[in-house]
């Protein structure tokens, strides 16, 4: 089960990096699979997985709402919210928040390097890529 989600997170990272989209056709069934197989995942049981889903998706839903209000549509997509829900389902609330925080730091570091190298502040990149890479790495460790 762990290797299934490692490969799933890596596939999401690749797709988001190249296409800037996270498909609900991947995340929604994966959340269901993670809930059913939660005993074999870091969350440990379905209650922890469900709580992690609500907490992590709720956090990124707030970020999504703020992003739409502040910057308009298209900067932070709802696929990132669904990915956050998947991360919460796999890891539980506490570890899921750590994964999201590290993904945010990694994305911020990448943005800083891009700005340092002369990129425009209007340049966009797949945010979910960094969340998914951190999630895959955390499952490996």
PyMOL commands that set and color helices and strands:
alter all, ss='L'
color gray80, all
select helices_A, chain A and resi 2-19+24-36+38-40+46-71+78-116+127-140
alter helices_A, ss='H'
color red, helices_A
deselect
rebuild
show_as cartoon
